[in-house]
Amino acid sequence: MDQQEIFMAAYLDRDIKITFLDNLFVIGLYVHYYYFNNVIAICPEEAHDDTRLLVPMTAIKKIEPWYASGDYELED
């Protein structure tokens, strides 16, 4: 079997922000890319260790690095 290049290898195991076509977004750790169905697997920020979110490439508007500064939470 041919070895496939990792999609966005520089982002692997780092936090990313994915913005969807409707401008909603999710922040999480980029853990894998599945070539057979063209989806990105991320572990969302507020998820448990075994939770994965599969995001189809056709639903993505923008992917960018996310630098968690710790002060982005909403205040009461």
Secondary structure, DSSP 8 states (H G I E B T S, - for coil): ------TTGGGTTSEEEEEETTS-EEEEEEEEEETTTTEEEEEETTS-TT--EEEEGGGEEEEEE----S--S---
